[in-house]
Amino acid sequence: MGMFDTVSRVIRVRFEKGVFKPLDRVDFREGEELVVFVRRCRVREVLDKYVGLFGEATVEELEEEEAQVQRPRHS
């Protein structure tokens, strides 16, 4: 196999104090080297794209949904 494994997955991370911290469960070995592609999470753009799809919502309800998406999950 070449330099890169064909298996890939997407995980959300938060950048804090110069370190990417996973927000999702990961199953990598300690010290394992990985190739990371970084893409900014634009929650507001996603909400704008789908606004009204499931009915109407108040600004407060949308902000709460945004906060839940950005809140780290602890497993």
SULZIBEL-V313583 format. One record per residue. N is the residue number from 0. RES is the residue in one small letter. PHI is phi in degrees with one decimal (NA if undefined). PSI is psi in whole degrees, 0 to 359 (NA if undefined). NEAR is the number of other ideal C-beta (glycine too) atoms within 8 Angstrom. Layout:
# SULZIBEL-V313583
N,RES,PHI,PSI,NEAR
N,RES,PHI,PSI,NEAR
This chain:
# SULZIBEL-V313583
0,m,NA,155,3
1,g,-73.3,196,3
2,m,-64.6,328,2
3,f,-111.7,138,5
4,d,-68.9,149,5
5,t,-81.3,348,5
6,v,-83.7,130,4
7,s,-141.2,159,5
8,r,-151.9,162,4
9,v,-107.3,131,4
10,i,-130.7,148,8
11,r,-86.2,142,8
12,v,-134.6,160,8
13,r,-119.7,135,8
14,f,-93.3,113,7
15,e,-134.2,128,6
16,k,51.2,42,3
17,g,80.2,10,4
18,v,-130.1,138,6
19,f,-83.2,120,7
20,k,-109.6,123,9
21,p,-64.5,139,9
22,l,-98.9,349,9
23,d,-114.4,160,7
24,r,-65.2,135,5
25,v,-122.6,153,6
26,d,-126.4,43,3
27,f,-92.1,153,6
28,r,-77.9,146,4
29,e,-57.1,129,4
30,g,85.6,355,4
31,e,-66.0,137,6
32,e,-91.7,135,3
33,l,-130.3,159,5
34,v,-102.4,128,4
35,v,-117.8,130,5
36,f,-106.0,126,4
37,v,-103.6,134,4
38,r,-139.5,130,4
39,r,-67.3,142,4
40,c,-87.7,119,7
41,r,-113.1,76,6
42,v,-58.6,317,9
43,r,-60.5,319,7
44,e,-63.8,320,7
45,v,-66.1,316,8
46,l,-61.3,318,11
47,d,-62.5,323,7
48,k,-64.9,323,6
49,y,-107.1,10,8
50,v,-57.4,133,8
51,g,86.0,350,6
52,l,-61.0,320,4
53,f,-110.3,24,4
54,g,108.7,189,4
55,e,-92.3,152,4
56,a,-142.7,153,7
57,t,-82.7,164,6
58,v,-58.4,320,5
59,e,-62.2,318,6
60,e,-64.1,319,8
61,l,-66.6,321,11
62,e,-64.8,323,8
63,e,-65.4,318,8
64,e,-61.4,317,10
65,e,-61.9,317,11
66,a,-62.6,321,8
67,q,-66.5,322,7
68,v,-66.0,322,8
69,q,-84.1,345,7
70,r,-72.5,132,6
71,p,-65.9,142,6
72,r,-94.3,135,6
73,h,-110.8,121,3
74,s,-100.6,NA,3
